[in-house]
Amino acid sequence: MRDPNDPCLFCVPRDVTRRNALAYATRDSYPVSPGHTLILPLRHCPDFFDLSAQEIAACMELLAKERKAPSPR
Ligand SMILES: [Zn+2]
């Protein structure tokens, strides 16, 4: 049986709604609310606290922009 984490699903960006040099945003496949969005680093990193300061800044930039984006209907 195929391992869904090899390769890591999040390391293969798809349906990207916004990106920058170090991170990308995509809608969650199983949204718990309209516009449920994932903000992910482009480098594989299993733990938020292992991200560099630059990667955290890149994620926060996308988070702020996606927050202002209109929710999809
Ligand atoms: Zn990954």
N, CA, C, O and the ligand as a Tripos MOL2 file, in Angstrom:
@<TRIPOS>MOLECULE
protein
  293   291    74     0     0
PROTEIN
NO_CHARGES

@<TRIPOS>ATOM
      1 N           0.8480   -1.1910    0.0000 N.3       1 MET1
      2 CA          0.0000    0.0000    0.0000 C.3       1 MET1
      3 C           0.8850    1.2430    0.0000 C.2       1 MET1
      4 O           1.9000    1.3090    0.6930 O.2       1 MET1
      5 N           0.4710    2.2250   -0.7970 N.am      2 ARG2
      6 CA          1.2530    3.4480   -0.9230 C.3       2 ARG2
      7 C           1.2180    4.2430    0.3920 C.2       2 ARG2
      8 O           0.1630    4.4280    1.0000 O.2       2 ARG2
      9 N           2.4050    4.7050    0.8100 N.am      3 ASP3
     10 CA          2.4900    5.5450    2.0080 C.3       3 ASP3
     11 C           2.1330    6.9810    1.6190 C.2       3 ASP3
     12 O           2.8440    7.5790    0.8110 O.2       3 ASP3
     13 N           1.0530    7.5560    2.1660 N.am      4 PRO4
     14 CA          0.6460    8.9140    1.7780 C.3       4 PRO4
     15 C           1.6480    9.9820    2.2010 C.2       4 PRO4
     16 O           1.5640   11.1250    1.7500 O.2       4 PRO4
     17 N           2.5910    9.6210    3.0570 N.am      5 ASN5
     18 CA          3.5830   10.5960    3.5070 C.3       5 ASN5
     19 C           4.9330   10.4290    2.8220 C.2       5 ASN5
     20 O           5.9090   11.0630    3.2230 O.2       5 ASN5
     21 N           5.0040    9.5820    1.7910 N.am      6 ASP6
     22 CA          6.2590    9.3880    1.0700 C.3       6 ASP6
     23 C           5.9860    9.3820   -0.4230 C.2       6 ASP6
     24 O           5.5850    8.3280   -0.9170 O.2       6 ASP6
     25 N           6.1550   10.4210   -1.1750 N.am      7 PRO7
     26 CA          6.6580   11.7020   -0.6600 C.3       7 PRO7
     27 C           5.5940   12.4270    0.1550 C.2       7 PRO7
     28 O           4.3990   12.1510    0.0480 O.2       7 PRO7
     29 N           6.0570   13.3400    0.9530 N.am      8 CYS8
     30 CA          5.1670   14.1470    1.8020 C.3       8 CYS8
     31 C           4.1700   14.9070    0.9230 C.2       8 CYS8
     32 O           4.5690   15.5920   -0.0180 O.2       8 CYS8
     33 N           2.8940   14.7890    1.2240 N.am      9 LEU9
     34 CA          1.8550   15.4480    0.4230 C.3       9 LEU9
     35 C           2.0310   16.9570    0.3800 C.2       9 LEU9
     36 O           1.7460   17.5870   -0.6390 O.2       9 LEU9
     37 N           2.4900   17.5290    1.4530 N.am     10 PHE10
     38 CA          2.5940   18.9880    1.5290 C.3      10 PHE10
     39 C           3.8280   19.5290    0.8140 C.2      10 PHE10
     40 O           3.9340   20.7290    0.5630 O.2      10 PHE10
     41 N           4.7700   18.6230    0.4850 N.am     11 CYS11
     42 CA          5.9700   19.0570   -0.2300 C.3      11 CYS11
     43 C           5.7610   19.0630   -1.7390 C.2      11 CYS11
     44 O           6.6760   19.3930   -2.4930 O.2      11 CYS11
     45 N           4.5610   18.7010   -2.1810 N.am     12 VAL12
     46 CA          4.2110   18.7540   -3.5980 C.3      12 VAL12
     47 C           3.0830   19.7810   -3.7270 C.2      12 VAL12
     48 O           1.9050   19.4230   -3.6920 O.2      12 VAL12
     49 N           3.4540   21.0740   -3.8790 N.am     13 PRO13
     50 CA          2.4220   22.1140   -3.9180 C.3      13 PRO13
     51 C           1.4030   21.8590   -5.0200 C.2      13 PRO13
     52 O           1.7690   21.5580   -6.1570 O.2      13 PRO13
     53 N           0.1200   21.9810   -4.6780 N.am     14 ARG14
     54 CA         -0.9470   21.8350   -5.6680 C.3      14 ARG14
     55 C          -2.0590   22.8140   -5.3080 C.2      14 ARG14
     56 O          -2.2380   23.1830   -4.1470 O.2      14 ARG14
     57 N          -2.7990   23.2240   -6.3340 N.am     15 ASP15
     58 CA         -3.8930   24.1820   -6.1530 C.3      15 ASP15
     59 C          -3.4260   25.3900   -5.3290 C.2      15 ASP15
     60 O          -4.1010   25.8340   -4.4010 O.2      15 ASP15
     61 N          -2.2500   25.9030   -5.7030 N.am     16 VAL16
     62 CA         -1.6520   27.0180   -4.9640 C.3      16 VAL16
     63 C          -2.4640   28.2900   -5.1860 C.2      16 VAL16
     64 O          -2.7100   28.6800   -6.3270 O.2      16 VAL16
     65 N          -2.8740   28.9280   -4.1130 N.am     17 THR17
     66 CA         -3.6340   30.1790   -4.2180 C.3      17 THR17
     67 C          -2.7200   31.3910   -4.0940 C.2      17 THR17
     68 O          -3.0560   32.4840   -4.5510 O.2      17 THR17
     69 N          -1.5490   31.1850   -3.4650 N.am     18 ARG18
     70 CA         -0.6110   32.2880   -3.2920 C.3      18 ARG18
     71 C           0.7120   31.6660   -2.8610 C.2      18 ARG18
     72 O           0.7370   30.6460   -2.1740 O.2      18 ARG18
     73 N           1.8100   32.2950   -3.2740 N.am     19 ARG19
     74 CA          3.1070   31.7700   -2.8440 C.3      19 ARG19
     75 C           4.1130   32.8970   -2.7790 C.2      19 ARG19
     76 O           3.9030   33.9670   -3.3500 O.2      19 ARG19
     77 N           5.2050   32.6520   -2.0810 N.am     20 ASN20
     78 CA          6.3530   33.5520   -2.0860 C.3      20 ASN20
     79 C           7.5960   32.6710   -2.1580 C.2      20 ASN20
     80 O           7.4900   31.4930   -2.4970 O.2      20 ASN20
     81 N           8.7490   33.2040   -1.8520 N.am     21 ALA21
     82 CA          9.9950   32.4670   -2.0610 C.3      21 ALA21
     83 C          10.1210   31.2380   -1.1660 C.2      21 ALA21
     84 O          10.8050   30.2790   -1.5240 O.2      21 ALA21
     85 N           9.4650   31.2570    0.0000 N.am     22 LEU22
     86 CA          9.7050   30.1890    0.9770 C.3      22 LEU22
     87 C           8.4600   29.4200    1.4070 C.2      22 LEU22
     88 O           8.5610   28.4340    2.1380 O.2      22 LEU22
     89 N           7.2790   29.8670    0.9540 N.am     23 ALA23
     90 CA          6.0530   29.2220    1.4320 C.3      23 ALA23
     91 C           4.9490   29.3420    0.3890 C.2      23 ALA23
     92 O           5.0570   30.1080   -0.5690 O.2      23 ALA23
     93 N           3.8740   28.5620    0.5990 N.am     24 TYR24
     94 CA          2.7230   28.6630   -0.2960 C.3      24 TYR24
     95 C           1.4320   28.4580    0.4940 C.2      24 TYR24
     96 O           1.4340   27.9460    1.6130 O.2      24 TYR24
     97 N           0.3310   28.8790   -0.1310 N.am     25 ALA25
     98 CA         -0.9930   28.7220    0.4600 C.3      25 ALA25
     99 C          -1.8480   27.8920   -0.4760 C.2      25 ALA25
    100 O          -1.7430   28.0100   -1.6970 O.2      25 ALA25
    101 N          -2.6950   27.0530    0.0990 N.am     26 THR26
    102 CA         -3.6220   26.2220   -0.6770 C.3      26 THR26
    103 C          -4.8720   25.9950    0.1680 C.2      26 THR26
    104 O          -4.8120   26.0240    1.3970 O.2      26 THR26
    105 N          -6.0010   25.7690   -0.4960 N.am     27 ARG27
    106 CA         -7.2250   25.4650    0.2470 C.3      27 ARG27
    107 C          -7.1660   24.0250    0.7650 C.2      27 ARG27
    108 O          -6.6530   23.1290    0.0950 O.2      27 ARG27
    109 N          -7.6900   23.8300    1.9450 N.am     28 ASP28
    110 CA         -7.7270   22.4980    2.5260 C.3      28 ASP28
    111 C          -8.6930   21.6190    1.7270 C.2      28 ASP28
    112 O          -9.7740   22.0640    1.3420 O.2      28 ASP28
    113 N          -8.2940   20.3730    1.4820 N.am     29 SER29
    114 CA         -9.1530   19.4440    0.7220 C.3      29 SER29
    115 C         -10.4180   19.0830    1.4930 C.2      29 SER29
    116 O         -11.4300   18.7170    0.8940 O.2      29 SER29
    117 N         -10.3640   19.1840    2.8070 N.am     30 TYR30
    118 CA        -11.5140   18.8540    3.6570 C.3      30 TYR30
    119 C         -11.7840   20.0360    4.5790 C.2      30 TYR30
    120 O         -11.5370   19.9660    5.7830 O.2      30 TYR30
    121 N         -12.3000   21.1390    3.9950 N.am     31 PRO31
    122 CA        -12.4340   22.3750    4.7860 C.3      31 PRO31
    123 C         -13.4100   22.2210    5.9470 C.2      31 PRO31
    124 O         -14.4920   21.6540    5.8000 O.2      31 PRO31
    125 N         -13.0090   22.7330    7.0850 N.am     32 VAL32
    126 CA        -13.9100   22.7440    8.2480 C.3      32 VAL32
    127 C         -14.7330   24.0250    8.2750 C.2      32 VAL32
    128 O         -15.6900   24.1310    9.0420 O.2      32 VAL32
    129 N         -14.3630   25.0110    7.4330 N.am     33 SER33
    130 CA        -15.1330   26.2430    7.2880 C.3      33 SER33
    131 C         -14.8250   26.7940    5.8980 C.2      33 SER33
    132 O         -13.7960   26.4470    5.3180 O.2      33 SER33
    133 N         -15.7030   27.6550    5.3470 N.am     34 PRO34
    134 CA        -15.4410   28.2180    4.0180 C.3      34 PRO34
    135 C         -14.1000   28.9470    3.9810 C.2      34 PRO34
    136 O         -13.8180   29.7710    4.8520 O.2      34 PRO34
    137 N         -13.2760   28.6510    2.9840 N.am     35 GLY35
    138 CA        -11.9940   29.3250    2.8410 C.3      35 GLY35
    139 C         -10.8850   28.7410    3.6850 C.2      35 GLY35
    140 O          -9.7970   29.3120    3.7440 O.2      35 GLY35
    141 N         -11.1310   27.6010    4.3530 N.am     36 HIS36
    142 CA        -10.0960   26.9460    5.1690 C.3      36 HIS36
    143 C          -8.8190   26.8010    4.3310 C.2      36 HIS36
    144 O          -8.8190   26.1180    3.3070 O.2      36 HIS36
    145 N          -7.7700   27.4240    4.7590 N.am     37 THR37
    146 CA         -6.5400   27.5330    3.9800 C.3      37 THR37
    147 C          -5.3490   26.9970    4.7540 C.2      37 THR37
    148 O          -5.2380   27.2020    5.9630 O.2      37 THR37
    149 N          -4.4700   26.3170    4.0590 N.am     38 LEU38
    150 CA         -3.2220   25.8250    4.6420 C.3      38 LEU38
    151 C          -2.0880   26.7330    4.1830 C.2      38 LEU38
    152 O          -1.9970   27.0770    3.0050 O.2      38 LEU38
    153 N          -1.2340   27.1140    5.1100 N.am     39 ILE39
    154 CA         -0.0330   27.8790    4.7990 C.3      39 ILE39
    155 C           1.1390   26.9570    5.0920 C.2      39 ILE39
    156 O           1.3120   26.5100    6.2260 O.2      39 ILE39
    157 N           1.9480   26.6690    4.0720 N.am     40 LEU40
    158 CA          2.9710   25.6370    4.2030 C.3      40 LEU40
    159 C           4.3350   26.1380    3.7190 C.2      40 LEU40
    160 O           4.4200   26.8650    2.7300 O.2      40 LEU40
    161 N           5.3940   25.7450    4.4200 N.am     41 PRO41
    162 CA          6.7380   26.0870    3.9440 C.3      41 PRO41
    163 C           7.0710   25.2430    2.7210 C.2      41 PRO41
    164 O           6.5730   24.1240    2.5990 O.2      41 PRO41
    165 N           7.8910   25.7440    1.8250 N.am     42 LEU42
    166 CA          8.3020   24.9650    0.6540 C.3      42 LEU42
    167 C           9.3200   23.8960    1.0390 C.2      42 LEU42
    168 O           9.4370   22.8830    0.3510 O.2      42 LEU42
    169 N          10.0450   24.1060    2.1130 N.am     43 ARG43
    170 CA         11.0030   23.1050    2.6130 C.3      43 ARG43
    171 C          10.2550   22.1510    3.5390 C.2      43 ARG43
    172 O           9.4530   22.5860    4.3670 O.2      43 ARG43
    173 N          10.5140   20.8630    3.4010 N.am     44 HIS44
    174 CA          9.8750   19.8940    4.2920 C.3      44 HIS44
    175 C          10.2860   20.1810    5.7330 C.2      44 HIS44
    176 O          11.4730   20.2480    6.0500 O.2      44 HIS44
    177 N           9.3160   20.3430    6.5750 N.am     45 CYS45
    178 CA          9.5920   20.6660    7.9740 C.3      45 CYS45
    179 C           8.4080   20.1690    8.8040 C.2      45 CYS45
    180 O           7.3450   20.7890    8.7830 O.2      45 CYS45
    181 N           8.5680   19.0800    9.5220 N.am     46 PRO46
    182 CA          7.4470   18.4820   10.2430 C.3      46 PRO46
    183 C           6.9440   19.3140   11.4250 C.2      46 PRO46
    184 O           5.8280   19.0990   11.8990 O.2      46 PRO46
    185 N           7.7510   20.2560   11.9030 N.am     47 ASP47
    186 CA          7.3870   20.9970   13.1080 C.3      47 ASP47
    187 C           7.5500   22.4990   12.8680 C.2      47 ASP47
    188 O           8.6090   22.9570   12.4380 O.2      47 ASP47
    189 N           6.4940   23.2530   13.1490 N.am     48 PHE48
    190 CA          6.5400   24.7120   12.9690 C.3      48 PHE48
    191 C           7.7750   25.3110   13.6450 C.2      48 PHE48
    192 O           8.3810   26.2430   13.1160 O.2      48 PHE48
    193 N           8.1430   24.7890   14.7920 N.am     49 PHE49
    194 CA          9.2310   25.3760   15.5750 C.3      49 PHE49
    195 C          10.6080   25.0490   15.0180 C.2      49 PHE49
    196 O          11.6170   25.5450   15.5200 O.2      49 PHE49
    197 N          10.6570   24.2130   13.9790 N.am     50 ASP50
    198 CA         11.9230   23.9510   13.2930 C.3      50 ASP50
    199 C          12.1180   24.8830   12.0940 C.2      50 ASP50
    200 O          13.1670   24.8540   11.4500 O.2      50 ASP50
    201 N          11.1060   25.7140   11.7930 N.am     51 LEU51
    202 CA         11.2390   26.6600   10.6900 C.3      51 LEU51
    203 C          12.2350   27.7530   11.0520 C.2      51 LEU51
    204 O          12.3990   28.1010   12.2210 O.2      51 LEU51
    205 N          12.8990   28.2900   10.0270 N.am     52 SER52
    206 CA         13.7970   29.4280   10.2440 C.3      52 SER52
    207 C          12.9560   30.6890   10.4410 C.2      52 SER52
    208 O          11.7650   30.7050   10.1340 O.2      52 SER52
    209 N          13.5800   31.7320   10.9510 N.am     53 ALA53
    210 CA         12.8780   33.0090   11.1150 C.3      53 ALA53
    211 C          12.3750   33.5170    9.7670 C.2      53 ALA53
    212 O          11.2930   34.1000    9.6840 O.2      53 ALA53
    213 N          13.1590   33.2960    8.7130 N.am     54 GLN54
    214 CA         12.7540   33.7380    7.3760 C.3      54 GLN54
    215 C          11.5290   32.9460    6.8930 C.2      54 GLN54
    216 O          10.6280   33.5170    6.2800 O.2      54 GLN54
    217 N          11.4940   31.6490    7.1640 N.am     55 GLU55
    218 CA         10.3470   30.8260    6.7540 C.3      55 GLU55
    219 C           9.0930   31.2210    7.5360 C.2      55 GLU55
    220 O           7.9990   31.2780    6.9750 O.2      55 GLU55
    221 N           9.2530   31.4880    8.8040 N.am     56 ILE56
    222 CA          8.1100   31.9370    9.6080 C.3      56 ILE56
    223 C           7.5880   33.2640    9.0640 C.2      56 ILE56
    224 O           6.3780   33.4530    8.9450 O.2      56 ILE56
    225 N           8.4940   34.1810    8.7350 N.am     57 ALA57
    226 CA          8.0770   35.4720    8.1710 C.3      57 ALA57
    227 C           7.3480   35.2710    6.8490 C.2      57 ALA57
    228 O           6.3560   35.9480    6.5760 O.2      57 ALA57
    229 N           7.8380   34.3400    6.0240 N.am     58 ALA58
    230 CA          7.2000   34.0580    4.7310 C.3      58 ALA58
    231 C           5.7980   33.4960    4.9470 C.2      58 ALA58
    232 O           4.8650   33.8830    4.2430 O.2      58 ALA58
    233 N           5.6400   32.5940    5.9050 N.am     59 CYS59
    234 CA          4.3200   32.0320    6.2190 C.3      59 CYS59
    235 C           3.3860   33.1240    6.7420 C.2      59 CYS59
    236 O           2.2170   33.1740    6.3590 O.2      59 CYS59
    237 N           3.8840   33.9820    7.6000 N.am     60 MET60
    238 CA          3.0490   35.0390    8.1660 C.3      60 MET60
    239 C           2.6170   36.0480    7.1030 C.2      60 MET60
    240 O           1.5090   36.5830    7.1590 O.2      60 MET60
    241 N           3.5030   36.3040    6.1270 N.am     61 GLU61
    242 CA          3.1340   37.2060    5.0310 C.3      61 GLU61
    243 C           1.9510   36.6200    4.2590 C.2      61 GLU61
    244 O           0.9910   37.3280    3.9560 O.2      61 GLU61
    245 N           2.0240   35.3240    3.9420 N.am     62 LEU62
    246 CA          0.9230   34.6830    3.2120 C.3      62 LEU62
    247 C          -0.3410   34.6390    4.0600 C.2      62 LEU62
    248 O          -1.4420   34.8490    3.5520 O.2      62 LEU62
    249 N          -0.1830   34.3680    5.3480 N.am     63 LEU63
    250 CA         -1.3320   34.3170    6.2490 C.3      63 LEU63
    251 C          -2.0730   35.6550    6.2420 C.2      63 LEU63
    252 O          -3.3000   35.6900    6.1550 O.2      63 LEU63
    253 N          -1.3260   36.7430    6.3340 N.am     64 ALA64
    254 CA         -1.9510   38.0730    6.3580 C.3      64 ALA64
    255 C          -2.6690   38.3600    5.0410 C.2      64 ALA64
    256 O          -3.7680   38.9160    5.0440 O.2      64 ALA64
    257 N          -2.0550   37.9820    3.9140 N.am     65 LYS65
    258 CA         -2.6770   38.2400    2.6160 C.3      65 LYS65
    259 C          -3.8930   37.3560    2.3890 C.2      65 LYS65
    260 O          -4.9060   37.8170    1.8620 O.2      65 LYS65
    261 N          -3.8010   36.0940    2.7800 N.am     66 GLU66
    262 CA         -4.9420   35.1860    2.6100 C.3      66 GLU66
    263 C          -6.0980   35.5990    3.5180 C.2      66 GLU66
    264 O          -7.2630   35.4220    3.1620 O.2      66 GLU66
    265 N          -5.7830   36.1410    4.6710 N.am     67 ARG67
    266 CA         -6.8290   36.5840    5.5910 C.3      67 ARG67
    267 C          -7.6950   37.6730    4.9680 C.2      67 ARG67
    268 O          -8.8960   37.7580    5.2260 O.2      67 ARG67
    269 N          -7.0540   38.5120    4.1340 N.am     68 LYS68
    270 CA         -7.7700   39.6140    3.4980 C.3      68 LYS68
    271 C          -8.4500   39.1870    2.2000 C.2      68 LYS68
    272 O          -9.2860   39.9200    1.6720 O.2      68 LYS68
    273 N          -8.1030   38.0130    1.6820 N.am     69 ALA69
    274 CA         -8.6870   37.5460    0.4270 C.3      69 ALA69
    275 C         -10.1410   37.1800    0.6470 C.2      69 ALA69
    276 O         -10.4980   36.6800    1.7140 O.2      69 ALA69
    277 N         -10.9940   37.4220   -0.3580 N.am     70 PRO70
    278 CA        -12.4070   37.0440   -0.2060 C.3      70 PRO70
    279 C         -12.5480   35.5280   -0.0890 C.2      70 PRO70
    280 O         -11.8260   34.7760   -0.7450 O.2      70 PRO70
    281 N         -13.4690   35.0950    0.7390 N.am     71 SER71
    282 CA        -13.7260   33.6640    0.9000 C.3      71 SER71
    283 C         -14.3960   33.1290   -0.3490 C.2      71 SER71
    284 O         -15.2700   33.7840   -0.9160 O.2      71 SER71
    285 N         -13.9870   31.9260   -0.7910 N.am     72 PRO72
    286 CA        -14.6640   31.3190   -1.9340 C.3      72 PRO72
    287 C         -16.0690   30.8980   -1.5550 C.2      72 PRO72
    288 O         -16.3240   30.5260   -0.4100 O.2      72 PRO72
    289 N         -16.9770   30.9560   -2.5070 N.am     73 ARG73
    290 CA        -18.3730   30.5650   -2.2480 C.3      73 ARG73
    291 C         -18.5690   29.1050   -2.5680 C.2      73 ARG73
    292 O         -19.6730   28.5830   -2.4170 O.2      73 ARG73
    293 ZN          6.9090   17.8180    3.5140 Zn       74 ZN74
@<TRIPOS>BOND
     1     1     2 1
     2     2     3 1
     3     3     4 2
     4     3     5 am
     5     5     6 1
     6     6     7 1
     7     7     8 2
     8     7     9 am
     9     9    10 1
    10    10    11 1
    11    11    12 2
    12    11    13 am
    13    13    14 1
    14    14    15 1
    15    15    16 2
    16    15    17 am
    17    17    18 1
    18    18    19 1
    19    19    20 2
    20    19    21 am
    21    21    22 1
    22    22    23 1
    23    23    24 2
    24    23    25 am
    25    25    26 1
    26    26    27 1
    27    27    28 2
    28    27    29 am
    29    29    30 1
    30    30    31 1
    31    31    32 2
    32    31    33 am
    33    33    34 1
    34    34    35 1
    35    35    36 2
    36    35    37 am
    37    37    38 1
    38    38    39 1
    39    39    40 2
    40    39    41 am
    41    41    42 1
    42    42    43 1
    43    43    44 2
    44    43    45 am
    45    45    46 1
    46    46    47 1
    47    47    48 2
    48    47    49 am
    49    49    50 1
    50    50    51 1
    51    51    52 2
    52    51    53 am
    53    53    54 1
    54    54    55 1
    55    55    56 2
    56    55    57 am
    57    57    58 1
    58    58    59 1
    59    59    60 2
    60    59    61 am
    61    61    62 1
    62    62    63 1
    63    63    64 2
    64    63    65 am
    65    65    66 1
    66    66    67 1
    67    67    68 2
    68    67    69 am
    69    69    70 1
    70    70    71 1
    71    71    72 2
    72    71    73 am
    73    73    74 1
    74    74    75 1
    75    75    76 2
    76    75    77 am
    77    77    78 1
    78    78    79 1
    79    79    80 2
    80    79    81 am
    81    81    82 1
    82    82    83 1
    83    83    84 2
    84    83    85 am
    85    85    86 1
    86    86    87 1
    87    87    88 2
    88    87    89 am
    89    89    90 1
    90    90    91 1
    91    91    92 2
    92    91    93 am
    93    93    94 1
    94    94    95 1
    95    95    96 2
    96    95    97 am
    97    97    98 1
    98    98    99 1
    99    99   100 2
   100    99   101 am
   101   101   102 1
   102   102   103 1
   103   103   104 2
   104   103   105 am
   105   105   106 1
   106   106   107 1
   107   107   108 2
   108   107   109 am
   109   109   110 1
   110   110   111 1
   111   111   112 2
   112   111   113 am
   113   113   114 1
   114   114   115 1
   115   115   116 2
   116   115   117 am
   117   117   118 1
   118   118   119 1
   119   119   120 2
   120   119   121 am
   121   121   122 1
   122   122   123 1
   123   123   124 2
   124   123   125 am
   125   125   126 1
   126   126   127 1
   127   127   128 2
   128   127   129 am
   129   129   130 1
   130   130   131 1
   131   131   132 2
   132   131   133 am
   133   133   134 1
   134   134   135 1
   135   135   136 2
   136   135   137 am
   137   137   138 1
   138   138   139 1
   139   139   140 2
   140   139   141 am
   141   141   142 1
   142   142   143 1
   143   143   144 2
   144   143   145 am
   145   145   146 1
   146   146   147 1
   147   147   148 2
   148   147   149 am
   149   149   150 1
   150   150   151 1
   151   151   152 2
   152   151   153 am
   153   153   154 1
   154   154   155 1
   155   155   156 2
   156   155   157 am
   157   157   158 1
   158   158   159 1
   159   159   160 2
   160   159   161 am
   161   161   162 1
   162   162   163 1
   163   163   164 2
   164   163   165 am
   165   165   166 1
   166   166   167 1
   167   167   168 2
   168   167   169 am
   169   169   170 1
   170   170   171 1
   171   171   172 2
   172   171   173 am
   173   173   174 1
   174   174   175 1
   175   175   176 2
   176   175   177 am
   177   177   178 1
   178   178   179 1
   179   179   180 2
   180   179   181 am
   181   181   182 1
   182   182   183 1
   183   183   184 2
   184   183   185 am
   185   185   186 1
   186   186   187 1
   187   187   188 2
   188   187   189 am
   189   189   190 1
   190   190   191 1
   191   191   192 2
   192   191   193 am
   193   193   194 1
   194   194   195 1
   195   195   196 2
   196   195   197 am
   197   197   198 1
   198   198   199 1
   199   199   200 2
   200   199   201 am
   201   201   202 1
   202   202   203 1
   203   203   204 2
   204   203   205 am
   205   205   206 1
   206   206   207 1
   207   207   208 2
   208   207   209 am
   209   209   210 1
   210   210   211 1
   211   211   212 2
   212   211   213 am
   213   213   214 1
   214   214   215 1
   215   215   216 2
   216   215   217 am
   217   217   218 1
   218   218   219 1
   219   219   220 2
   220   219   221 am
   221   221   222 1
   222   222   223 1
   223   223   224 2
   224   223   225 am
   225   225   226 1
   226   226   227 1
   227   227   228 2
   228   227   229 am
   229   229   230 1
   230   230   231 1
   231   231   232 2
   232   231   233 am
   233   233   234 1
   234   234   235 1
   235   235   236 2
   236   235   237 am
   237   237   238 1
   238   238   239 1
   239   239   240 2
   240   239   241 am
   241   241   242 1
   242   242   243 1
   243   243   244 2
   244   243   245 am
   245   245   246 1
   246   246   247 1
   247   247   248 2
   248   247   249 am
   249   249   250 1
   250   250   251 1
   251   251   252 2
   252   251   253 am
   253   253   254 1
   254   254   255 1
   255   255   256 2
   256   255   257 am
   257   257   258 1
   258   258   259 1
   259   259   260 2
   260   259   261 am
   261   261   262 1
   262   262   263 1
   263   263   264 2
   264   263   265 am
   265   265   266 1
   266   266   267 1
   267   267   268 2
   268   267   269 am
   269   269   270 1
   270   270   271 1
   271   271   272 2
   272   271   273 am
   273   273   274 1
   274   274   275 1
   275   275   276 2
   276   275   277 am
   277   277   278 1
   278   278   279 1
   279   279   280 2
   280   279   281 am
   281   281   282 1
   282   282   283 1
   283   283   284 2
   284   283   285 am
   285   285   286 1
   286   286   287 1
   287   287   288 2
   288   287   289 am
   289   289   290 1
   290   290   291 1
   291   291   292 2
@<TRIPOS>SUBSTRUCTURE
     1 MET1         2 RESIDUE 1 A MET
     2 ARG2         6 RESIDUE 1 A ARG
     3 ASP3        10 RESIDUE 1 A ASP
     4 PRO4        14 RESIDUE 1 A PRO
     5 ASN5        18 RESIDUE 1 A ASN
     6 ASP6        22 RESIDUE 1 A ASP
     7 PRO7        26 RESIDUE 1 A PRO
     8 CYS8        30 RESIDUE 1 A CYS
     9 LEU9        34 RESIDUE 1 A LEU
    10 PHE10       38 RESIDUE 1 A PHE
    11 CYS11       42 RESIDUE 1 A CYS
    12 VAL12       46 RESIDUE 1 A VAL
    13 PRO13       50 RESIDUE 1 A PRO
    14 ARG14       54 RESIDUE 1 A ARG
    15 ASP15       58 RESIDUE 1 A ASP
    16 VAL16       62 RESIDUE 1 A VAL
    17 THR17       66 RESIDUE 1 A THR
    18 ARG18       70 RESIDUE 1 A ARG
    19 ARG19       74 RESIDUE 1 A ARG
    20 ASN20       78 RESIDUE 1 A ASN
    21 ALA21       82 RESIDUE 1 A ALA
    22 LEU22       86 RESIDUE 1 A LEU
    23 ALA23       90 RESIDUE 1 A ALA
    24 TYR24       94 RESIDUE 1 A TYR
    25 ALA25       98 RESIDUE 1 A ALA
    26 THR26      102 RESIDUE 1 A THR
    27 ARG27      106 RESIDUE 1 A ARG
    28 ASP28      110 RESIDUE 1 A ASP
    29 SER29      114 RESIDUE 1 A SER
    30 TYR30      118 RESIDUE 1 A TYR
    31 PRO31      122 RESIDUE 1 A PRO
    32 VAL32      126 RESIDUE 1 A VAL
    33 SER33      130 RESIDUE 1 A SER
    34 PRO34      134 RESIDUE 1 A PRO
    35 GLY35      138 RESIDUE 1 A GLY
    36 HIS36      142 RESIDUE 1 A HIS
    37 THR37      146 RESIDUE 1 A THR
    38 LEU38      150 RESIDUE 1 A LEU
    39 ILE39      154 RESIDUE 1 A ILE
    40 LEU40      158 RESIDUE 1 A LEU
    41 PRO41      162 RESIDUE 1 A PRO
    42 LEU42      166 RESIDUE 1 A LEU
    43 ARG43      170 RESIDUE 1 A ARG
    44 HIS44      174 RESIDUE 1 A HIS
    45 CYS45      178 RESIDUE 1 A CYS
    46 PRO46      182 RESIDUE 1 A PRO
    47 ASP47      186 RESIDUE 1 A ASP
    48 PHE48      190 RESIDUE 1 A PHE
    49 PHE49      194 RESIDUE 1 A PHE
    50 ASP50      198 RESIDUE 1 A ASP
    51 LEU51      202 RESIDUE 1 A LEU
    52 SER52      206 RESIDUE 1 A SER
    53 ALA53      210 RESIDUE 1 A ALA
    54 GLN54      214 RESIDUE 1 A GLN
    55 GLU55      218 RESIDUE 1 A GLU
    56 ILE56      222 RESIDUE 1 A ILE
    57 ALA57      226 RESIDUE 1 A ALA
    58 ALA58      230 RESIDUE 1 A ALA
    59 CYS59      234 RESIDUE 1 A CYS
    60 MET60      238 RESIDUE 1 A MET
    61 GLU61      242 RESIDUE 1 A GLU
    62 LEU62      246 RESIDUE 1 A LEU
    63 LEU63      250 RESIDUE 1 A LEU
    64 ALA64      254 RESIDUE 1 A ALA
    65 LYS65      258 RESIDUE 1 A LYS
    66 GLU66      262 RESIDUE 1 A GLU
    67 ARG67      266 RESIDUE 1 A ARG
    68 LYS68      270 RESIDUE 1 A LYS
    69 ALA69      274 RESIDUE 1 A ALA
    70 PRO70      278 RESIDUE 1 A PRO
    71 SER71      282 RESIDUE 1 A SER
    72 PRO72      286 RESIDUE 1 A PRO
    73 ARG73      290 RESIDUE 1 A ARG
    74 ZN74       293 GROUP 0 **** ****
